[in-house]
Amino acid sequence: MSTGESWHEIMYDSTRQRSLTFDCLEEQSYEERMKSGGDPEVCGGGSLFNIYFITFMIIVSFIFINLFIAIILESFNTSTAEEGL
């Protein structure tokens, strides 16, 4: 998810609620899930997951931006030091 590839689809899948087109289980035990082949047909957690995913993407974006800036500044300092020699 931190690469930004289809993170919104994971977010939408985790917040799915029971509807006419999606019939999910309100609660499912571990044994029931393993009997069904591990298919995750459990209902999502609601809007709390939206807040989590959006916050996660913002924090990860800041980390990646800071890494790129650090690489650029380090190469700038290296080139400046080589010019002084």
C-alpha positions as CSV (number, residue, x, y, z in Angstrom):
1,M,0.0,0.0,0.0
2,S,2.8,2.4,0.7
3,T,3.7,2.5,-3.0
4,G,0.3,4.0,-3.7
5,E,-0.8,1.2,-6.0
6,S,-4.6,0.6,-5.6
7,W,-4.6,1.5,-1.9
8,H,-8.1,2.9,-2.3
9,E,-9.4,-0.5,-3.4
10,I,-8.1,-2.1,-0.2
11,M,-9.7,0.7,1.8
12,Y,-13.1,0.2,0.1
13,D,-12.9,-3.5,0.6
14,S,-12.2,-3.2,4.3
15,T,-15.2,-0.9,4.8
16,R,-17.8,-3.0,2.8
17,Q,-21.1,-3.3,4.5
18,R,-24.0,-5.7,4.0
19,S,-26.0,-4.7,0.9
20,L,-28.1,-6.2,-1.8
21,T,-25.0,-7.0,-3.9
22,F,-22.7,-8.0,-1.1
23,D,-23.8,-10.5,1.6
24,C,-21.2,-10.6,4.3
25,L,-21.1,-12.2,7.7
26,E,-21.4,-10.0,10.7
27,E,-19.1,-12.2,12.8
28,Q,-17.1,-15.3,11.8
29,S,-14.9,-17.4,14.0
30,Y,-11.5,-18.6,13.0
31,E,-12.7,-22.2,12.6
32,E,-15.6,-21.1,10.3
33,R,-13.2,-19.1,8.2
34,M,-10.8,-22.0,7.7
35,K,-13.7,-24.3,6.8
36,S,-14.8,-22.0,4.1
37,G,-11.2,-21.9,2.6
38,G,-10.1,-18.7,4.3
39,D,-12.4,-16.6,2.1
40,P,-12.8,-13.2,3.9
41,E,-16.5,-12.5,3.7
42,V,-16.7,-10.6,6.9
43,C,-18.2,-7.2,7.0
44,G,-15.9,-4.2,7.2
45,G,-15.3,-2.0,10.2
46,G,-16.9,1.2,8.9
47,S,-15.5,4.7,8.6
48,L,-12.7,4.1,11.1
49,F,-10.8,2.3,8.4
50,N,-11.1,5.3,6.1
51,I,-9.4,7.5,8.6
52,Y,-6.7,4.9,9.2
53,F,-5.9,4.4,5.5
54,I,-5.9,8.1,4.7
55,T,-3.7,8.9,7.7
56,F,-1.4,6.0,6.7
57,M,-1.0,7.3,3.1
58,I,-0.3,10.9,4.3
59,I,2.4,9.7,6.7
60,V,4.0,7.4,4.2
61,S,4.0,10.2,1.6
62,F,5.8,12.5,4.0
63,I,8.4,9.8,4.7
64,F,9.1,9.2,1.0
65,I,9.3,12.9,0.3
66,N,11.8,13.4,3.1
67,L,13.9,10.4,1.9
68,F,14.1,11.9,-1.6
69,I,15.0,15.3,-0.2
70,A,17.7,13.8,2.0
71,I,19.2,12.0,-1.0
72,I,19.3,15.2,-3.1
73,L,20.9,17.2,-0.2
74,E,23.5,14.5,0.4
75,S,24.5,14.4,-3.2
76,F,24.6,18.2,-3.2
77,N,26.9,18.2,-0.2
78,T,29.1,15.6,-1.8
79,S,29.4,17.5,-5.0
80,T,30.2,20.7,-3.1
81,A,32.9,18.9,-1.1
82,E,34.5,17.6,-4.3
83,E,34.6,21.0,-5.9
84,G,36.5,22.3,-2.9
85,L,39.2,19.7,-3.4
